[in-house]
Amino acid sequence: MKLLLAVVLCVCVAQAYGDASECDALERFKVKNQWREAFGSNHERVEFALKLWNAIFKDNANLRGVFKRVNGDNTYSPEFEAHAQRVLGGLEMTISLLDDQSALDAQLAHLKSQHAERNLQAAYYTAFTDELLLVLPDYLGTVLDYKAWKDCLGLITDGMK
């Protein structure tokens, strides 16, 4: 019992004094599990994507132009819905690799090369992250670990820039 208490105390201290931008093992575990719950399956994924992208465009109307190729003016079009699912599928793959650093690094390098050719600005990643953090509570409620998400999304987006 004393050993368990000591381990719990060490984890609490490490989290309290750890680097704020760190996505540690516990945060990675939480994000992986919370993503699975939030993103759901089947049509729930389309609803999640539409809610996220409509929020992004509502607060960042200038970003619609970035998505002309996939009919970004109409988030309900088949072209945009397919694109939205590809983006969130990429995020899901990245989140699923949070506990495998070498595979995560390879995936982030791949995504970085894909995004480099599109010349995306850093502000686009910030807009995506900010809106995702506003949408997630609708799916996770008070279970959402905001710090874990902020830290791990920071790790992911930094790796893609």
Buried (B, 14 or more C-beta within 10 A) or exposed (E): EEEEEEEEEEEEEEBEEEEEEEBBEBBBBBBBEBBEEBBEEEEEBBEBBBBBBBBBBEEBEEBBEBBEEBBBEEBEEEEBBEBBBEBBEBBBBBBBBBEEEEBBEEBBEBBEEEBEEEEBEEEBBEBBBBBBBBBBEEBBEEEBBEEBBBBBBBBBBBBBB
